[in-house]
Amino acid sequence: MEKVLSNNLDFAPIGYAYHKIICDENNEPIDFIFLDINKYYEKIIGISKENIIGKKATEVFKNIPHDWIKIYGAVALTSKSIEFEEFFGQEDKWYKVKVSSHEKHYFMTILYDLSKEMIQLRELERFFSVNLDLLCIADFNSQFIKLNKSWENILGYSIEELKDRSYLSFVHPDDLEITIQMAKELSEQKEVVNFINRYCCKDGKYKYLEWRAKPFGNNIYASARDVTTRVKSDEKLIKLAKEYEKVFNGTQDAMFLVEVIDDNTFRYIRNNIKHEEYTSVSNEIIRGKTPRELFGDEIGNEIVSNYKKCIQFNNVYSYEETFDFSKGKNTWYTTLTPVYSNNKIIYLVGSSQDITERKKLEEALHNEKEHIRITLKSIGDGVISTDLRGNVTMMNERAEEFCCWDEKDAIGKKISEILTITNENTEDMVFKALQLQEGSYVLDDTMLISKKCKKMSIALNVSPIQDQNNNNKGIVFIFRDISSQKEQNKRIEFLSFNDALTGLYNRRYFEAKLKELDNEDQYPLSIIIGDVNGLKLTNDVFGHIEGDRLLKSAAGLIKDNCREKDIISRWGGDEFIVLLPKTEKKEARQIYNTLVEESEKTKKSTKVISISFGFATKEKENDDMMQVIKIAEDKMYKEKLTNSKRFKNMIIKSIRNQFDKANPIEKKHTKNINEITKSFINYLELPPLDKEKLELLSKVHDIGKIAINKDLLNKKEKLSMDEWEEIKRHSEIGYHIAKASSELDCVAEYILCHHERYDGKGYPRGLKGEEIPLLSRIITVVDAYEAMTNDRTYRKAMTKDKAINELLKNAGTQFDPQIVNQFIIMLNEV
């Protein structure tokens, strides 16, 4: 049957092969034999049928991909089918491989060409990753499913941080209602366009995002663009327009304001009274319209053409225009002044003068040379013009500043004397520019040496100056200071290979360097891995700022005790890795011992840096580098098992002692609760273990307050809502501290719940009745009674009877009524 199938498939565009599995004495697959293949299979693997039939796979292939023997053996012995994708380099194509068995020990493989689908998938992923807009896919539960890299670049969060939170949590509170409304419209399968809201960046600032979103199935597909600059510029421009309203409408020039949508689209925002007189178009009519919409295609295209030229010149642009409006044919001298935001033109401010009569009298004054001179004088780049022999004829203020020459002294001198660059003679550039039929002679990066020998990185553009008949009249040198841009590029390069927090190399750099140094010239090649103990506890208790300080201190400790040639990188969240080229195991052990000793020394200081280390050495080429790293990791984790719990318990005891010293009132409160609890335990029918837990809970139920500001705990005035929310955090903080301690882990859940209320109105989880753990319900009553019967910063102590009445009054709402009754019995008998 297989032979018939092979013949039938010989000309099919799929690969076919029939095999027999070979097993050892334990019936474990160790190889397989080729029994038959079709022509397409020959093409895929690049081996003819005559050279493969009857041979073992290990004889045919030097390296069998993806552990085929194990995969195929499982199919041949169990008759189960399997599918997977495989790349075949001989044809540079992807194939789907289907493996099946109809007879034990025999199996058949069918290969389908998937290259087109894989290319499309890659192109889609590439488009998604390189798009500068913020692209995302989200569900209707306000959760991100997929985001592109632009989210990290614009908001500052990592993709993982964004996915972990509802997208509504990033929205500005004032924009939340409208955002929810837009989400509702999407859930109703409506498209949302041009919707703007504010998103919170990681640095706490907000950015305006303009959205376009469309629902598809159960998901939302959306793109957003950062329009912060545009929105803020709108606000500034409106404010400026109000301040200068009298000037705007009082001038004899026709004034207008244009929004630059893109390089080909412009919309009017407003015009003044004089402009309305010239064009017979009121401010109400002009607003939001394009030139083509207002004046038709012929005039509109001419207007747009001038606007585009202003954008291209990237500077103030003046020109003459003649139009036949309702009041007759007139000529205007129009000046467009660009308004910038982040080096991008977002508006054009236009002013037009009616020069119809003046044009006849002063035609000679408006020649091309003067026009170019006015334009070049106004731009921010350095500009020098010369005649055809390279003698300076004009120099703007920026060029004077860059070259340290006054224009009056430079006029008539050779350009090479005024504008000196390191890698070319500027007089030669005059000749080269004059040979150009169109365009410019450009140097993207060269060094300017001024008259005072000051050096500056510049980008230089050299172009011929031509008259209206395209005859060369001179040369213009335009140059820009790019020093800041180069520094920024260096910074970007630094961040691509260095960890932003610690300044050490990042994992990307380490992996590249490991690949480079993993050769016999660098053997023995040693690895030291370090893991910071207690980072999560530090983050939970004191916040990520303290956690970051701990990581930077750990990085400093490692750097100070390694050699200059060692490559130190931040490997992960709390892990560091050191690559030691040409370092034998003995020397690596010495460095490892030094690191361990220096880490131990910090335990005697106020800033403890506990790091678990492990090391390993690759001594010869055959050693697997990944296995060497794993050995170092295993050693480090073994040490961490010993150190981590001890370090966490040490931290908790230390911060508890510091808290008691700084907060004597809280210390007394805890002591009182412990004494009352000891008495109350005798009135409770609890197992012995629960009694031990309850007494421990009475000592540590408020341990989370160690992370709360002392002034807030002792504040006499009424707490604000934000302050109260801060106080309420202590239950969760205490829970995390207890979970990190082997001694306190058993009461962590009770600490978390000791401010829950019997009626479900407590915090942090709003548990109700017997959902609240029994020991938490008990300590809640004891805590409340102690607080009522002792002085507080905000009130005096109650009497015992008044406190009992309060307990009874709140039994069934705040407190468990049965525990209240038992507690009162105890109070009356003690």
Buried (B, 14 or more C-beta within 10 A) or exposed (E): EBEEBBEEBBEEEBBBBBBBBBBEEEEEBBBBBBBBBBBBBBBBBEBEBEEBBEEBBBEBEEEBEEEBBEBBBBBBBEBEEBEEEBBBEEBEBBBBBBBBBEEEBBBBBBBBBBBEEBEEEEEEEEEBEEEEBBBBBBEEEBBBEEBBBBBBEBBBBEBEEBBEEEBEEBBBEEBBEEBEEBBEBBEEEEEBEEBBBBBBBEEEEBBBBBBBBBBEEEBBBBBBBBBBBBBEBBEEBEEEEEEEEEEBBEBEBBBBBBBBEEEEEBBBBBBBBBBBEBBEBEBEBBEEBBBBEBBEEEBBEBBBEBBBEBBEEBBBBBBBBEBEEEEEEBBBBBBBBBBEBEEBBBBBBBBBBBBBEBBEEEEEEBEEBEEBBEBBBBBEBBBBBBBBEBBBBBBBEBBBEBBEBEBEEBBEBBBBBBBBBEEBEBBEBBEEBBEEEEEEBEBEEBEBBBBEEEEBBBBBBBBBBBEEEEEEBBBBBBBBBBEEEEEEEEEEEEEEBBBEBBEBBBBEBBEEBBEEBBEEEBBBBBBBBBBBBBBBBBBBBBEEEBBBBBBBBBBBBBBEBBEEEBBBBBBEEBBBBBBBBEBBBEBBBEBBEEBBEBBBEBEEEEEBBBBBBBBBBBBEEEBEBEEBBBBBBEBBBEBBEEBBBEBBBBBBEEBBEEBBEEBEBBBBBBBBBBEBBEBBBEBBEBEEEBBBBBBBBBBBBBBBBBBBEBEEBBBEEEEEEEBEEBBBBBBBBBBBBBBBBEBBEBBBBBBBBBBBBBBBEBBBBEBBEEEBBBBBBBBBBBBBBBBBBBEEEEEEEBEEEEBBEBBBEBBBEBBBBEBBEBBBEBBEEE
